[in-house]
Amino acid sequence: MNKSILISMITTLLGLGAMTACSDDSGSDSAVSTDSQSDSTMSSDSGTAADTATASDTTMPTDTTMPTDTTTPTDSGTDTIVGDQGIGAPCSCSGLTCEAAGVPIPAAGDGITGCANVPADHAGEVVCLRSYTGTMAKDVYFANGYCALQAIANCSGSTLVCTSATFGDYAGMTSCPAGAVLIEMNVETSVLNGAATAAMDSKTCAKSCTVDADCRAGEMDAVFNDTTQYACIDKAGVKFCYDPRNLSAAYTATAF
């Protein structure tokens, strides 16, 4: 019970007792006077206000340094593009130069991400080869993108294909950077569900390898919702990383 209330109750009881025991007014007056003294003691119970000093303990909100520890999200870039960003590395492409009618275009220019370390001063265009399936063109298998150097020329057949299919210095592309393999082949393709067809000569610098583990084997191809067939392909003793479904029946491979 509050101290001031207890005192007040005791004082009141004393006052009532005094009034019962004494019949003269002077006794009751003295009882009243003692009540005034007890009232004064109530004001002295203002010491509890000193307890409000705890309110000054407001330093905790100033401990707001934890939210500044936001450096970890900046490491999310490595979750998108991994590898050395050289030939054979995964890549992506964004922008109008990356596709036509929903079909990936190899010569994508500045829209490529993930191929920063492919030598740009070597003959051939830096490309990000990507998977495609649909009615607009022939299926292509490059799970999660494949960085390469490439040039295409001598296109024959539908102008719908050949107008945009040729690029790069095909004649001048006679070698690849050290550690890469030059693949040369004639590629046949079609668009509009086979309504227009064409054939062209292709040169591609692919990654050299020793075993399948060097070639991103086992990756999931989201376009086909299936496991890639990337493998270390052996062509007459020359080994390179590629999905064999992208190779023509006849081709050559030269190591550099």
DAPEVEN-V626243 format. One record per residue. N is the residue number from 0. PSI is psi in radians with two decimals (none if undefined). OMEGA is omega as a letter, one per 20 degrees, with the letter a starting at -180 (999 if undefined). Layout:
BEGIN
n = [N & N]
psi = [PSI & PSI]
omega = [OMEGA & OMEGA]
END
This chain:
BEGIN
n = [0 & 1 & 2 & 3 & 4 & 5 & 6 & 7 & 8 & 9 & 10 & 11 & 12 & 13 & 14 & 15 & 16 & 17 & 18 & 19 & 20 & 21 & 22 & 23 & 24 & 25 & 26 & 27 & 28 & 29 & 30 & 31 & 32 & 33 & 34 & 35 & 36 & 37 & 38 & 39 & 40 & 41 & 42 & 43 & 44 & 45 & 46 & 47 & 48 & 49 & 50 & 51 & 52 & 53 & 54 & 55 & 56 & 57 & 58 & 59 & 60 & 61 & 62 & 63 & 64 & 65 & 66 & 67 & 68 & 69 & 70 & 71 & 72 & 73 & 74 & 75 & 76 & 77 & 78 & 79 & 80 & 81 & 82 & 83 & 84 & 85 & 86 & 87 & 88 & 89 & 90 & 91 & 92 & 93 & 94 & 95 & 96 & 97 & 98 & 99 & 100 & 101 & 102 & 103 & 104 & 105 & 106 & 107 & 108 & 109 & 110 & 111 & 112 & 113 & 114 & 115 & 116 & 117 & 118 & 119 & 120 & 121 & 122 & 123 & 124 & 125 & 126 & 127 & 128 & 129 & 130 & 131 & 132 & 133 & 134 & 135 & 136 & 137 & 138 & 139 & 140 & 141 & 142 & 143 & 144 & 145 & 146 & 147 & 148 & 149 & 150 & 151 & 152 & 153 & 154 & 155 & 156 & 157 & 158 & 159 & 160 & 161 & 162 & 163 & 164 & 165 & 166 & 167 & 168 & 169 & 170 & 171 & 172 & 173 & 174 & 175 & 176 & 177 & 178 & 179 & 180 & 181 & 182 & 183 & 184 & 185 & 186 & 187 & 188 & 189 & 190 & 191 & 192 & 193 & 194 & 195 & 196 & 197 & 198 & 199 & 200 & 201 & 202 & 203 & 204 & 205 & 206 & 207 & 208 & 209 & 210 & 211 & 212 & 213 & 214 & 215 & 216 & 217 & 218 & 219 & 220 & 221 & 222 & 223 & 224 & 225 & 226 & 227 & 228 & 229 & 230 & 231 & 232 & 233 & 234 & 235 & 236 & 237 & 238 & 239 & 240 & 241 & 242 & 243 & 244 & 245 & 246 & 247 & 248 & 249 & 250 & 251 & 252 & 253 & 254 & 255]
psi = [2.53 & 2.38 & -0.77 & -0.65 & -0.73 & -0.78 & -0.73 & -0.72 & -0.77 & -0.76 & -0.75 & -0.77 & -0.72 & -0.69 & -0.73 & -0.69 & -0.68 & -0.67 & -0.59 & -0.71 & -0.58 & 2.38 & -0.35 & 2.65 & -0.51 & -0.61 & -0.71 & -0.58 & -0.66 & -0.56 & -0.66 & -0.67 & -0.63 & -0.48 & -0.63 & -0.56 & -0.67 & -0.57 & -0.62 & -0.48 & -0.47 & -0.74 & -0.50 & -0.20 & 0.32 & 0.08 & -0.38 & -0.37 & -0.43 & -0.36 & -0.32 & -0.03 & -0.40 & -0.40 & -0.44 & -0.15 & 1.02 & 0.42 & -0.35 & -0.77 & -0.41 & -0.19 & 1.07 & 0.44 & -0.40 & -0.75 & -0.36 & -0.16 & 1.08 & 0.45 & -0.44 & -0.62 & -0.43 & -0.21 & 0.07 & -0.28 & -0.57 & -0.26 & -0.32 & -0.91 & 2.11 & 3.01 & -3.04 & 0.03 & 0.44 & -2.88 & 2.29 & -0.11 & 2.73 & 2.70 & 3.00 & 2.96 & 2.43 & 2.51 & 2.98 & -0.38 & -0.02 & -0.35 & 2.85 & 2.16 & 0.60 & 0.02 & 2.23 & 2.41 & 2.18 & -0.81 & 1.51 & -0.13 & -2.32 & -0.15 & -0.11 & 2.43 & 2.28 & -0.06 & 0.52 & -0.47 & 0.20 & 2.18 & 2.00 & -0.22 & 0.04 & 2.71 & 2.48 & 2.66 & 2.48 & 2.13 & 2.74 & 1.73 & 2.34 & 2.71 & 2.63 & 2.44 & 2.44 & -3.00 & -0.19 & -0.36 & 3.02 & 2.55 & 2.44 & 2.51 & 1.66 & 1.44 & 2.22 & 0.33 & 2.68 & 1.97 & 2.38 & 2.97 & 2.43 & 2.65 & 2.47 & 2.39 & 3.14 & 0.81 & 2.33 & 2.53 & -2.47 & 2.27 & -0.42 & -0.55 & -0.86 & -0.45 & -0.64 & 0.02 & -0.51 & 2.44 & 2.86 & 2.92 & 1.47 & -0.79 & -0.65 & -0.16 & 1.47 & -0.04 & 3.03 & 2.84 & 2.72 & 2.34 & 0.02 & 2.93 & 2.30 & 2.04 & 2.18 & 2.26 & 2.87 & 2.21 & 2.28 & 2.36 & 2.93 & 2.72 & 2.97 & 0.84 & 0.68 & 0.02 & -0.49 & 2.25 & 2.78 & 2.81 & 2.56 & 2.79 & 2.37 & 2.44 & 2.27 & 2.31 & 2.01 & 2.92 & 2.35 & 2.83 & 3.02 & -0.76 & 2.93 & -0.54 & -0.31 & -0.13 & 0.45 & 0.57 & 2.49 & -0.03 & 2.66 & 2.26 & 1.88 & -0.47 & -0.72 & -0.09 & 0.83 & 2.87 & 2.41 & 2.83 & 0.39 & 2.35 & 2.87 & 1.70 & 2.35 & 1.95 & 1.70 & 0.73 & -0.14 & 2.12 & 2.37 & 2.72 & 2.16 & 2.81 & 2.06 & -0.35 & -0.26 & -0.05 & 2.49 & 2.93 & -0.62 & 2.22 & 2.88 & 2.68 & 2.21 & 2.20 & 2.56 & none]
omega = [r & a & a & r & r & r & a & r & r & a & a & r & r & a & r & r & a & a & a & a & a & a & a & a & a & r & r & r & a & r & r & a & r & r & r & r & a & r & a & r & r & r & r & a & r & r & r & r & r & r & a & r & r & r & r & r & a & a & a & a & r & r & a & a & a & a & r & r & a & a & a & r & a & r & a & a & a & r & a & a & a & a & a & a & r & r & a & a & r & a & r & a & r & a & a & a & a & a & r & a & r & a & r & r & a & a & a & r & a & a & a & r & r & a & a & a & r & a & a & a & r & r & a & a & r & a & r & r & a & a & r & r & a & a & a & a & r & r & r & a & r & a & r & r & a & r & a & r & a & r & a & a & r & r & r & a & a & r & r & r & a & a & a & a & a & r & r & r & a & a & a & a & a & a & r & r & r & a & r & a & r & r & r & r & r & a & r & a & r & r & r & r & r & a & r & a & r & r & a & r & a & r & a & r & a & a & r & a & r & a & a & a & r & a & r & r & r & r & r & r & a & a & a & a & a & r & r & r & r & a & r & a & a & r & r & r & r & a & a & a & a & r & a & r & r & a & r & r & r & r & r & r & a & a & r & 999]
END
